Amino acid sequence: MNRFFSLVRLLALLAKETIQMRRDHITFGMMLGVPLMQLILFGFAINNDPKALPAALVTNSHDQYTRAMVTALEMTGYYRFSHIAVSPAEAEALIADGSVSFVVTVPSDFARRIERGDRPQILVEADATDPSVASGAISTLSSVASKAISRAQGLEAQLARQKGQQLEVVVHKRYNPEGITQYNIVPGLLGVILQMTMVMMTSMALTRETERGTMENLLAMPATSLEIMLGKVLPYLAVGAVQVSVVLIAAKLLFNVPFAGSMPLLLTGILIFVSALVLLGYTISTVAKTQMQAMQLTFFYFLPSLLLSGFMFPFRGMPIWAQYIGEMFPLTHFLRVVRAVMLKGADYQAVQKPMSVLLLFTLGFATIALLRFRKTLD
Amino acid sequence: MNAIDVQNLVKRYGDKTVVNDVTMSVAEGEISGFLGPNGSGKTTTIRVMCGLLTADSGGGTVLGFDLKTEQHKIKNQVGYMTQKFSFYEDLSIEENLDFVARLHQLSPYKQYVRETLDTLGLTSRRHQLAGSLSGGWKQRLALAACIMHKPKLLLLDEPTAGVDPKARREFWDEIHALAANGMTVLVSTHYMDEAERCHRINYISYGNLLASGTVQEVIDGAHLATFVVEGQQINTVAKALKSLPGVDQVAPFGNSLHVVGQDEKQLSQTLARHSNELAYSYHLGETSLEDVFIQFMANSADNMQ
């Protein structure tokens, strides 16, 4: 009889945990339903490069230049003029209550000044409460508008000659040339969904036993710390596998996210990440006294990990100190692996570093959990 | 060799001493009762013995294994039935037994479970969730699960709390059957009739072990005199006697009173002096275990103040 580890005892614990998990219908359904729901919800909903934003046009003139410019702006896809020829006061109200994101004001002498050869001004007021909403639309603005005017004047050919010597900047958007947000969001969502369910479920593993009073009995029987830990976390690896399949299949079928890299490499990365997560959850459950506390600790961990991991905001855009904090979350490293492998087709060499860090997290959490686990009720 | 041999156990929570210098032993094959009021440290002492709590000081052996260093070996050979039902209510009866049997590495575990279910008479209900069982059945299931691995020592923490008299009787019959087969049993209880079913008893109060021995030894050791007082106005008599010298407790028993005191001579003088005035007759009676325990409780409550 082995003092520290016995497969028979581990199997007993695994069987028990699996039955309990299966019998908790709501939780079980949640673990399978949540990933699909979140994926569809966020996958379709989150867009960092929003198009067809409502805009209002303030103008008195109905000349060809104004029409040309409005058409050109709508052609970019960013603007949708929902309110045309409103008064300045109406426009002010519209942008204030959020009905429109932009107000484009064309002065009444716009046509006359163009024909005179002046540089007429148009005013674009953008609702920049969310900077990401405005940035794309604004960046296209001046070139689109001036091109439209030139075309309307029939001066396009001349303009082209004039600008011929000027520097031309060619931008290639790589890995995601169309700038489709979902290509970025969906692989990230895989990490977020796994983190959410895995950490939350395992964080209650021990506190549930304590609260139900079954801990006393469990500890009085000859199960070791390692067996109890593995018994608690391994069933969730299986749940994680199901979630991963759901998300990956949906990513392919619903969002057409490209799979550029090697699947075995991706799955290895996921396995290490999920192991780190369930052990993190288990570590939380060795700290928390009640299920409520476990829940609170989990949420305390969730928010910064979502905001600072690079899932929501570009990691390199954060200040250095925030990047250091971001490095402390397994999610950050997983996002690097999953995005690199899925979108860039990275090989093992390219993701070796984040993979090793994830492995370190796994071992670290396991060690802390085993050290923290009390085999007594003291 | 004694099944339990512990010396000077001390367990503190913060500045509260829950178990204070307890030394006790339980001989192999004996049923030892563990008595004391609520919060007296019974559960804590039992938990220390089965390795669920570590003593702050003191130590000893359980089944010959050291309490501090061989807890794993102790757990393999001890059955511990907790005060509150602590098997899994969301597992069926059979699944609970499966779990316990496999954790104890019984092989083939299915056979052990089948036999246990048969003995319990629960074979037909084996798929029922444990949480849906009544209190009496939960207790039987818990006991069955605790003895499935044939432990040498059985620790029972208030096993019959909230169980009807018939189930209690059956429970004790089973305990005696187990002890007859060589199992040592330490059982904590509040009930006097259960204490009298034990071979030996240990009385603990506020963490202090106050008495140990057979029921008769404990009663004799308390050196109490008990008089049975009978009269018409029993309630008035009881009230009047309570404050008189030599009277420690007055307890009504049906139509009579048990008047108990530590000093027999002083007590009988007091009773003689007032028997005419209060119109009662009295004679020397047997001191019961309950009288002794109430005396213990009264004394230790004094000590606490």
HADDOCK unambig.tbl for C-alpha pairs under 7 A between the chains (distance, minus, plus):
assign (segid A and resid 8 and name CA) (segid B and resid 102 and name CA) 6.37 0.50 0.50
assign (segid A and resid 8 and name CA) (segid B and resid 105 and name CA) 6.34 0.50 0.50
assign (segid A and resid 9 and name CA) (segid B and resid 102 and name CA) 5.92 0.50 0.50
assign (segid A and resid 9 and name CA) (segid B and resid 103 and name CA) 4.58 0.50 0.50
assign (segid A and resid 9 and name CA) (segid B and resid 105 and name CA) 6.63 0.50 0.50
assign (segid A and resid 12 and name CA) (segid B and resid 99 and name CA) 5.39 0.50 0.50
assign (segid A and resid 12 and name CA) (segid B and resid 102 and name CA) 5.40 0.50 0.50
assign (segid A and resid 12 and name CA) (segid B and resid 103 and name CA) 5.93 0.50 0.50
assign (segid A and resid 16 and name CA) (segid B and resid 99 and name CA) 6.48 0.50 0.50
assign (segid A and resid 20 and name CA) (segid B and resid 90 and name CA) 6.45 0.50 0.50
assign (segid A and resid 20 and name CA) (segid B and resid 91 and name CA) 6.75 0.50 0.50
assign (segid A and resid 213 and name CA) (segid B and resid 86 and name CA) 5.49 0.50 0.50
assign (segid A and resid 214 and name CA) (segid B and resid 86 and name CA) 4.37 0.50 0.50
assign (segid A and resid 214 and name CA) (segid B and resid 87 and name CA) 5.81 0.50 0.50
assign (segid A and resid 214 and name CA) (segid B and resid 88 and name CA) 6.75 0.50 0.50
assign (segid A and resid 217 and name CA) (segid B and resid 82 and name CA) 7.00 0.50 0.50
assign (segid A and resid 217 and name CA) (segid B and resid 86 and name CA) 5.88 0.50 0.50
assign (segid A and resid 219 and name CA) (segid B and resid 52 and name CA) 6.78 0.50 0.50
assign (segid A and resid 220 and name CA) (segid B and resid 50 and name CA) 6.92 0.50 0.50
assign (segid A and resid 220 and name CA) (segid B and resid 52 and name CA) 6.36 0.50 0.50
assign (segid A and resid 220 and name CA) (segid B and resid 75 and name CA) 6.07 0.50 0.50
assign (segid A and resid 220 and name CA) (segid B and resid 80 and name CA) 6.79 0.50 0.50
assign (segid A and resid 221 and name CA) (segid B and resid 75 and name CA) 5.73 0.50 0.50
assign (segid A and resid 221 and name CA) (segid B and resid 76 and name CA) 6.95 0.50 0.50
assign (segid A and resid 222 and name CA) (segid B and resid 72 and name CA) 6.38 0.50 0.50
assign (segid A and resid 222 and name CA) (segid B and resid 75 and name CA) 5.51 0.50 0.50
assign (segid A and resid 222 and name CA) (segid B and resid 76 and name CA) 5.75 0.50 0.50
assign (segid A and resid 222 and name CA) (segid B and resid 103 and name CA) 6.64 0.50 0.50
assign (segid A and resid 222 and name CA) (segid B and resid 104 and name CA) 6.61 0.50 0.50
assign (segid A and resid 223 and name CA) (segid B and resid 103 and name CA) 6.62 0.50 0.50
assign (segid A and resid 376 and name CA) (segid B and resid 52 and name CA) 4.51 0.50 0.50
assign (segid A and resid 376 and name CA) (segid B and resid 53 and name CA) 5.22 0.50 0.50
assign (segid A and resid 377 and name CA) (segid B and resid 52 and name CA) 5.71 0.50 0.50
assign (segid A and resid 377 and name CA) (segid B and resid 53 and name CA) 5.62 0.50 0.50
assign (segid A and resid 378 and name CA) (segid B and resid 53 and name CA) 5.55 0.50 0.50
